[in-house]
Structure formats: C-alpha cells, structure tokens
Amino acid sequence: MALSEEVNKLAKYLMMSDIPRSVAYTLVYIKDKGEITSVEIERETGLRQPEVSIAMQWLRRKNWIVKRNMKKEGKGRPIHGYKLSRDFNEILEEIINEREKKIDDIKNTINQLKNFKD
C-alpha cells in the first residue's frame, strides 16, 4: 500500500477498535476525498475488489457512507461513487463512544464477578 505513515497509523488504531482491516483502510482513504469509486480505493489502498465491496457494505450498514450509481460507457462492472455521509470527526466520535461503552460494560462485568468472591 502506498499510503502515508499517518494514514497507516490511523488505520491501525481503527483496526484495534474492532473495525475490519479492509474497512479501516477504506475509511481512512475516503475521509479526505469527495466522491470516489471502488476502483480508486482498490488502486490506492492495494485492497482487492471483494475486500472493497465488503468494506463498502459494512460502511453503508453503519450509515457512514452513501452510494451513487454513476453513468458508464459500455459493458463491464458497474461504477458507483461513494462519499462519507457525515464529517469524519463525527464518525470517530461514534467509534470512541462505542469503545467507551465497551470499557464500561467490561468494568461492570468485573464488578459483578467480584460479588461472587468469598
């Protein structure tokens, strides 16, 4: 992958936050772009077509991106444009909140388990 060190670092932290690798790289690539195509993502991130397709489905389920059908000449794979549905910082805030909730749930479980100690 020919991505910057900063992009790779952000992708690494997203993966540590339980975001799949292909989704993390797709998200960091798209964050500073307007509308992009899956072909651009494949070319710039080194991800393969099935990985990008799965990543886009994941991101759409989270409502973090929107998809638009684009006109295409001739036959072959259809082209879709993708862009973030909201500001990247809002997406990061959602990820942070999910992680903090998970931490709280783990702490609660630990406290409940402590109640069973003799």
C-alpha positions in Angstrom: 0.0 0.0 0.0 1.3 3.4 -0.9 -0.5 5.3 1.9 1.2 7.7 4.2 2.5 6.8 7.6 -0.2 8.9 9.2 -2.9 7.1 7.2 -1.4 3.7 8.2 -1.3 4.7 11.8 -5.0 5.8 11.8 -6.0 2.6 10.1 -4.1 0.6 12.7 -6.0 2.3 15.6 -9.3 1.7 13.8 -8.4 -2.0 13.5 -7.6 -2.0 17.2 -11.1 -0.7 17.7 -12.6 -3.8 16.2 -13.0 -2.3 12.7 -12.1 -4.8 10.0 -8.8 -4.2 8.1 -10.4 -3.5 4.7 -13.0 -1.2 6.3 -10.3 0.7 8.2 -8.2 1.3 5.1 -11.2 2.3 3.0 -12.4 4.7 5.7 -9.1 6.5 6.1 -8.7 6.7 2.3 -12.1 8.2 1.7 -12.0 10.6 4.7 -10.2 13.4 2.8 -11.8 12.8 -0.6 -15.0 14.0 -2.1 -16.7 11.3 -4.1 -14.6 8.3 -5.1 -15.1 5.0 -6.9 -14.2 1.5 -5.7 -11.6 1.3 -8.4 -9.8 4.3 -6.9 -9.9 2.6 -3.5 -8.5 -0.6 -4.9 -5.7 1.2 -6.7 -4.7 3.4 -3.8 -5.0 1.0 -0.9 -4.0 -2.2 -2.5 -7.2 -3.9 -1.4 -8.8 -6.3 -3.9 -12.3 -5.9 -5.3 -14.1 -8.3 -3.0 -12.5 -6.6 0.1 -13.6 -3.2 -1.1 -17.1 -4.4 -1.8 -17.4 -6.0 1.6 -16.0 -2.8 3.2 -18.5 -0.7 1.4 -21.4 -2.9 2.6 -20.1 -2.6 6.2 -19.8 1.2 5.9 -23.2 1.5 4.4 -24.8 -0.6 7.2 -23.2 1.9 9.7 -24.6 4.8 7.6 -21.2 6.2 7.3 -21.1 6.4 3.5 -23.6 7.0 0.7 -23.5 5.2 -2.6 -24.4 6.7 -6.0 -24.7 4.9 -9.3 -22.6 6.6 -12.0 -23.0 6.5 -15.7 -20.7 4.1 -17.5 -19.9 3.6 -21.2 -20.0 0.1 -22.5 -20.1 -3.2 -20.6 -18.4 -4.5 -17.5 -18.6 -3.9 -13.8 -21.0 -1.1 -12.8 -19.4 2.0 -11.3 -20.5 3.5 -8.1 -19.5 6.7 -6.4 -19.0 6.7 -2.6 -18.6 9.6 -0.1 -18.9 10.0 3.6 -22.4 10.7 4.8 -21.1 12.9 7.6 -18.0 14.5 8.8 -15.1 12.1 9.7 -14.8 13.6 13.2 -18.5 12.5 13.9 -17.6 9.0 12.8 -14.6 9.0 15.0 -16.7 10.2 17.9 -19.1 7.3 17.3 -16.3 4.9 17.4 -14.9 6.4 20.6 -18.3 6.3 22.2 -18.7 2.6 21.3 -15.3 1.8 22.7 -16.0 3.7 25.9 -19.3 1.8 26.3 -17.5 -1.5 25.9 -15.0 -0.5 28.6 -17.9 0.4 30.9 -19.5 -3.0 30.2 -16.3 -4.8 30.9 -15.9 -2.9 34.2 -19.4 -3.7 35.2 -18.9 -7.4 34.5 -15.7 -7.4 36.6 -17.5 -5.7 39.5 -20.4 -8.3 39.2 -17.8 -11.1 39.2 -16.2 -9.7 42.3 -19.5 -10.1 44.1 -19.1 -13.9 43.9 -15.7 -13.9 45.6 -15.6 -15.4 49.1 
